[in-house]
Amino acid sequence: MNIREPLAFRVRPQTLDEVLGQKALCQTLKQSVKMHSPFSFLLFGSPGTGKTTIAEAYAKDMGIHYQKLNAVTTSKKEMQDAIEISRHYGHAIILMDEVHRLDKAKQDLLLPYVEDGTFFLIGATTANPYVSINRAIRSRARVFEVFPLKEEEVIEGLERASASPLGLNNQWHFADSAYQFIASLSGGDLRFALNLLEACSIQFSNDAIIGKEEVASIEKVPNYAMDKDEEEHYDSVSALQKSIRGSDVDAALYYLARLCIAEDLDSIKRRLPIIAYEDIGLANPAAVDRCQKAIQAAENAGFPEAVIPLAFTVCELALSPKSRAAVDSIHMTMDYAKEKPFLVQDYLKLTPVSLKEEEKYDYGRPDIWEKIQYLPELLKDKKFFLENVHSKSSYEQALNHQRERLLKQGRTSDLASLKREKIK
């Protein structure tokens, strides 16, 4: 019995002219074909955006020998064989899927042959190549981002597949609502959309009219690209923090929802407390504490109930007044301390040597503690705390007033004089 390839493989574009979307990228590649001037490049994007398809279409349009390898399954021996085969052609291309999975030894193996033009490397990756790919490889290849398709582009791809003799050959009737619903679920992933289209053709007879309700009976959950190893996952975590920082509660809830759909409690519980301390901080310490309690409640409950305390704290953090005074202050101070590591004054040391009794720190005189100079002598007037003068938080304003009082009072390193003051 002959088993047919999946629909997504049967109808994939064979030339750059057939590729959906990616207009700027395809125009660049077409110009390369026109000039018959191939070059190495890396295609970076979410699953199902057409990276491998674009690479193959480019190789076919260029009309030179190419070989397909996958970094996950290809051995070093197979790579060496592919390189030897490339030597027999004036020009050759090696297409490397999941190129970010190549270990350092395999990446190093490719370098001299990419350098001397034995072959042109086209890599496809879902991971950010500026993080995951050897710098030496990146310097020899251009990097192109491949974007998720727009809904109208996904619909065009579905209509093509439905009509194509290699596809469904117009044997099933899909209403416009079916195409639109599939596209809305796809998240810009054409492969997901085509697989769902094919599932509908298997589920329903070819004399039926397939609409939104029929599609929904098979699949209702959107295709979220939320694999913890994929770029989209890290982008969602980043977007959650930026949305909270920008006080956009609607966006914050949306990105939280994406992470919750993926049941990625690990990332949420790591990131939310940092967001609370970094972006809310001194403006609302109570919200920071409540964030910690919400995380604990979410861990105890697990999904699906975990979304309730998580939503509570994300809403509060997004709508809370913000202050980065603490985090900005410590970063600036760390930079300064690296450059100027002054010694601690003798009277602040744990076990001071050669100090008279009246010069030592007095653990029994709390009345003078806030009058003592704690910074080294050469730094005594240096200010490290970056006060948030625009704060609307009554708590933070109270902290600022307290600091102003202490600055006006002043400090001294003459502990003997301080200790002669009468206890008030």
VOZA-74026 format. One record per residue (C-alpha): residue in three letters; x, z, y. Coordinates in steps of 0.2 Angstrom, whole numbers, plus 5000, padded with zeros to 4 digits. Layout:
N
ALAXZY...
END
This chain:
424
MET500050005000ASN500749955017ILE500650095030ARG500450035048GLU501550105062PRO500650215074LEU499850125088ALA501050195101PHE502450105092ARG501449945089VAL501049905107ARG502649975116PRO503249855129GLN504549725124THR505149675141LEU505449765158ASP503949665165GLU502849755152VAL503349925157LEU502050035166GLY502450125181GLN504250165186LYS504350015198ALA505850065208LEU506850095192CYS506249935184GLN506749835199THR508449905198LEU508649855180LYS507849685182GLN509149645196SER510549705183VAL509749585170LYS509649445183MET511549465188HIS511949485169SER512849645174PRO512449785162PHE512949965166SER512850135158PHE511450255164LEU510450405159LEU508550415159PHE507850595162GLY506050635161SER504650725152PRO504150665134GLY503050515133THR503550445150GLY504450285142LYS506250325143THR506650255126THR505550105129ILE506350065145ALA508050075137GLU507549955123ALA506749835135TYR508249835146ALA509349795131LYS508249655125ASP508049575142MET509949585144GLY510149485128ILE511649575121HIS511949675105TYR511249855105GLN511149995093LYS509950145093LEU510550315089ASN509850495090ALA510950635095VAL509950755084THR510250665068THR511750555071SER513350615063LYS515050595070LYS515450465057GLU513950365061MET514450365080GLN516150305075ASP515350165065ALA514250115079ILE515850105091GLU516749995078ILE515249875077SER515249865096ARG517049805096HIS516549645088TYR515449595103GLY516049555120HIS514749665127ALA513649795118ILE512449935122ILE512250105112LEU510550185115MET510650375113ASP509050465111GLU509050655115VAL510850635123HIS510850815129ARG510950865111LEU512650795108ASP513950935106LYS515550925117ALA516550845103LYS515350705101GLN515250675120ASP517150675121LEU517150545107LEU516050425118LEU517050445134PRO518550325131TYR517450185125VAL516250205139GLU517750205151ASP518550045144GLY516949945142THR516849945123PHE514949975125PHE513750035139LEU512950195135ILE511050215139GLY510550395136ALA508750465136THR508450655139THR507150775143ALA508450905149ASN509150895167PRO510750795164TYR511550885179VAL511551035168SER511550975150ILE512750825150ASN514650835151ARG515150795169ALA516350665163ILE514950565155ARG513850585170SER515250515181ARG515250355171ALA513350335171ARG512050325184VAL510550445182PHE508750395184GLU507250505184VAL505750435174PHE504150505181PRO502550545172LEU501250405173LYS499850405185GLU498150415178GLU497750235183GLU499350175174VAL498850275158ILE497150195159GLU497950025160GLY499050065145LEU497550115135GLU496549955140ARG498049855134ALA498249935118SER496349925115ALA496349735118SER498049695110PRO498149595093LEU499549725089GLY498349865094LEU496549885091ASN496149705094ASN494549745103GLN493749805087TRP493149965095HIS492149985111PHE492750115123ALA491750165138ASP492750185155SER492350375154ALA493350375138TYR494850295145GLN494750415161PHE494550565150ILE496050525139ALA497050495155SER496550655163LEU497150745147SER498750655145GLY499750735159GLY500550565162ASP501150555144LEU500650385137ARG501150415119PHE499950565119ALA498550455126LEU498850315114ASN498850435099LEU497150505105LEU496550325107GLU497050295089ALA496250455083CYS494650395091SER494750235082ILE494950325065GLN493550455068PHE492250335074SER491550165067ASN491850005076ASP490049985080ALA489950145090ILE490150155109ILE491550285112GLY491350385128LYS491950555135GLU490950655124GLU491650575108VAL493450595114ALA493050775118SER492450805101ILE494250775095GLU495250845109LYS494850945124VAL496551035128PRO497650945141ASN499350895136TYR500451025144ALA502350985142MET502851165141ASP504051175127LYS505251315131ASP506751205130GLU506051065141GLU506251045160GLU504451055163HIS504451235157TYR505851285170ASP504951185184SER503351285181VAL504251455182SER505051395198ALA503451335205LEU502651495201GLN503951595211LYS503951475226SER501951475226ILE501951665227ARG503351665240GLY502351545251SER500751655248ASP499751515240VAL498751615228ASP497851455221ALA499451365217ALA500151535209LEU498651545198TYR498851365192TYR500651385187LEU500351555179ALA498951465169ARG500051335163LEU501251465157CYS499851565149ILE499151415140ALA500951395132GLU500851585128ASP502551605136LEU502451785140ASP504351805138SER504651695154ILE503251775163LYS503851955160ARG505651915165ARG505151815181LEU503751915189PRO504652075192ILE506051985200ILE504851895211ALA504152055216TYR505752135220GLU506451985228ASP505051915239ILE503852065241GLY505152205241LEU505052335255ALA503452255263ASN502452325248PRO503352435236ALA501752485228ALA501452305223VAL503152305215ASP502652455204ARG500952385200CYS501852225194GLN502852325182LYS501352415175ALA500352245173ILE501852175163GLN501752325152ALA499852305150ALA500052115146GLU501352155133ASN500252285125ALA498752175124GLY499552015120PHE498651845122PRO497251805126GLU496851965135ALA498651975143VAL498051845156ILE496951985164PRO498352095170LEU499451945174ALA498151865185PHE497952035194THR499752055199VAL500051865203CYS498551875215GLU499152035223LEU500951965224ALA500451805232LEU499251885245SER500452035249PRO501552035264LYS503351975260SER505052045264ARG506751975258ALA507652115268ALA508352205253VAL508852045243ASP509651955257SER510552115263ILE511352145246HIS511951965244MET512751965261THR513552125257MET514252075241ASP515051925249TYR515852035262ALA516452165249LYS517352025239GLU518351985254LYS518652155261PRO518752285247PHE519152445257LEU519652605249VAL518352745249GLN518752885261ASP519553045253TYR518053155257LEU516853045247LYS517953035232LEU517353125216THR518953235215PRO519753225232VAL521653275233SER522553365247LEU521053395258LYS520753565267GLU519153655262GLU518353615279GLU518653435277LYS517853415260TYR516053355257ASP514853505257TYR513553495244GLY512653635251ARG512353565269PRO510953435268ASP510653455287ILE512353365290TRP512253225277GLU511453095288LYS512753125301ILE514253085290GLN515152925291TYR515052835274LEU515752665278PRO517652645278GLU518452675295LEU518752485299LEU516952455294LYS516052595303ASP515052495315LYS514652355302LYS512852325299PHE512352255282PHE510552285281LEU509652135288GLU508052205295ASN506452115294VAL505952125312HIS504452015310SER503652125296LYS501852165297SER501952295284SER501652475290TYR502852545277GLU504252425281GLN503952455300ALA504152645296LEU505852605287ASN506452505302HIS505952655314GLN506952775303ARG508452665303GLU508352645322ARG508352835324LEU509852855312LEU510852725322LYS510452805339GLN511052975331GLY512752905326ARG513952965312THR515653035311SER517053065299ASP517553235306LEU516753335293ALA517553495299SER516653485316LEU515053445307LYS515153595296ARG515453705311GLU513753665317LYS512453795314ILE511153755300LYS509553715308
END
